[in-house]
């Protein structure tokens, strides 16, 4: 049974129904888990309810169950987010929305076209939420890379609410630069353009519900059901370090910031329901600095008998980030110890896949960037 978290006079009453999109993913499954732990009911939106049926078993085991017609956890299918009316059933009767699903094309050829396509269905969910009178709060997952491009060689960089990655947008649009020299600029540009577009919609339409974005950097930590989820997203990169795989990708990634999976999940609870109400904020979900070399050092300390290739020493990020607000919100849900440390996140991550006979690591789309 998962441990409960504490809420003080929440703006969304316990027992209310919260929609979590992409509920089978790494971040979204933790958002659902922490919402359930806080006493909310959760509707998880997935492409296939049949393929994600394990989530019902997982959350029943962790949180118990309630009889119909108001189960603690339920699934709703949204097979194609781009279809008109795709979200109408999913948002019906919900008090809050934790919107986690997003496009994951790592190297789009045309960042503007990719952003326009994604923004269309992101706005469609916002419009569906605006038509549903029950919706009180909407939390959108955004990317840390929408604010800046990490670079350990830079000093004096200070991020804030008005920080946008215009550098990546310009690079993605620069026809004089060959695609192979642009690295992650296309992906970063899409994240920048989409978040900006969503904020423009909010400013223009002024929805009645609270709206906030959570800018997440690298997410590391426990995978709730590795037998069904594998080791998804950036959590799988810790396994790359363990296996010595995709060295060129890891060595090319600048040191930056990490956040623990559970911290991210708890921040969705806080942003949706905290009192006083959180509204119109960009919350920087940055727990602690990390590098893959440091992850290797932690694994080596935890498992000294296991031989691993050492990732290249890439320095240490010097960026000043406004993560105090996130820490304050964690305190509101009862996590008064601050952000979870990188050491604890790596430990929990490793425990997830060491229980498996044949771990399935992170999405291979990351590999195409280096050709390794």
Secondary structure, 3 states (H helix, E strand, C coil): CCCCCCCCCCCCCCCCEEEEECCCCHHHHHHHHHHHHCCCEEEEEECCCCCCCHHHHHHHHHHCCCCCCCCCEEEEECCCCCCCCCCHHHHCCCCEEEECCCCCCCCCCCHHHHHHHHHHHHHHHHHHHHHCCCCCEEEEEEEHHHCCCCCCCCCCCECCCCCCCHHHHHHHHCCCCCHHHCCCHHHHHHHHHHHHHHHHHHHHHCCCCEEEEEEECEEECCCCCHHHHCCCCCHHHHHHHHHCCCHHHHHHCCCEEEEEHHHHHHHHHHHHHCCCCCCCEEEEECCEEECHHHHHHHHHHHCCCCCCCCCCCCCCCCCECCCHHHHHHHHHCCCCCCCCCHHHHHHHHHHHHHCCCCCCCCCHHHHHHCCC
